[in-house]
Amino acid sequence: MNELCKLLGLLLAAIALEAPAAESPQAGASLFNTISALDAAAFDAFNQCSVPGQLQKHASFFAPDVEFYHDTGGVTWSREAMLANTAKYVCGNFRREIIPGTLKVSPVKDFGAIETGSHRFCQFASGKCEGIAEFVIVWSNQNGAWQITRVLSYGHRPNK
């Protein structure tokens, strides 16, 4: 019986060594705070993209080969194409804001993070927030430099 207990103890120790470490609540909060701040900075520039320099500031958050999937606008395969669409359709027309309480951040082992939530779009002319959608943003962290590599914006509908 004693040998069985030792063997069971060794087996449990081996399993513990192979299992991924659980993320501490502090680490989870830290990642959430980092991604939340990055999103706020990226979309503050987006919301002001008609101001000189802000569109390029917004661009700096995206990898050159970013993929952007938009359910009503289609797919763009590069930062340049995405910026062209932003300049054409967004700048001076509307702003984006996250719906409070919807933002979630999950780590991606040895890569970065996935950010999800709901956002709404508010027209500058009327001040009304007429559109709403879901989003997924994949962030890459290479040596402390965070960049957006993939974006999905989908489920666009009127904000009732």
N, C-alpha and C positions, 0 to 999 in steps of 0.2 A: 504494500500500500504506500509506503514511504517513497519508493522508486516511482510509482505512478504519480504521486504529488509533485516530485521533482521534474518528471517529464512534462507534466501539464504546465508547470511553472515556466520551463524552458520554452515550450510551445507558445504560451501566451506572451512571453518576452519577445520571441521572434516575430510574432504577429504585430506587436506594438511597434517594433522597429520598422516594419514594412508599411504600416499604415500611415497615411498622411497626417501630419500634425494638425490638430484642430486650430482654427484661427481664433485668437483671443478676442474678446469683445473690444479691447483697446485697438488692436490691429484693424478690426473691421470698421470701427469708428474713424480711425485714421485714414483708411482707404476711402471711405465715404466722403470725408471732409476734403480730401485731395481732389477726388473726381468732381465733387460738387463745386469746388472753387474753380477748377479748370473749365467746367461747363459754363459757369457764370461768366468767366472772363471771355471765353470763346463767343458766347452769344450776346454779351454786352457789345462786343465789336460788331457782330452780325446785326444787332438792333440799330447800330449807328453807322452802317456801312456806306451811307451816302456822305458821311463826313470824311474828308481826305485822310488817307492812311488807315482807316478802320477796316476796310475790306481786306487789305494786306495783313493787318493784325489778325483778323479772323482766319485768313488763309494759313497763318503760321501754326495753327493748332492741328492741321491736317497733313497726313503723309502725302507725298507727291502722287502715289498710286492709289489714293483713297477710292473706295467703291461706295457710291451713294445710291441706294435703292429707294425710290419714291413711288408709291402705288399709283398716283395719278400723273406724275411727271416723267416716269421712266427711270433708266439707270444712267449714271455717269461713271466713267472709269478713271477719272483723274481729277486732281485738285483744280487744274485749269478749267476743265469743263464745268465743274461744280461752281467755281467762282463766276464764270460767265453767266450761268443760270441765276446765281444770287444777285449779281449786278443787274441783270435784265428784269427779274421778277420781284425781288425783295426790296432792294435799297430804295428808301423813300416811300415805300408802300405799306409795310407792316412790320411788326416786331413779334418775336417769339418769347413766350414765358412758360416755365414749367408750372404745371398745376400742383399747388402745394400738397404735400403728403404722398405724391406718386413716385418720387425718385427712389430708385433702388440701385445698389452697386454690389457686384459680385466679383471676387478675384478670379483671375485666370492664371493658373500655376505657370511660373516661368515665362509669363508674357505680359500681363497687365490687368485689365478689368473690363467688365461689361456693365454698362449703365443702361437702365431702362426707366421708362416713365411715360407720362402723358404730358403733352404740351398744347398750348392754344396760341392762336395767331390773332393779333389785334391790329386793326387798321389805323394808320396814323390819321387819315382824313376824318374818320367818324369817331375814333376812340373805342369802337365796339370790337369785342373779341368774338369774331364770327365763326372761326374754324377751330377744330380740335382734332388731335391725332395721337397715336402711340409712337414711341420711338425706341430704338436700340442703338447704342453707340459702343463700338469696340475700341478701347484705348490700349495702345502698346506702350510699354515702359522699357526703353532701352537705355540702360545706365543712367536712370533718373530723368530722362527726357521723355515726356509723355506726348503722344501724338494719336490722333484719331485715324484708324485704318479702315473702318467700315461704319456705315450709317444706314439704318432702315427707318423710314418714316412712312407710316401706313395707317390705314383705318381713318383716313380723313373724312370728316363729316361736319355738318353744322353744329355749332355750340348752342345748345338749347337752354 
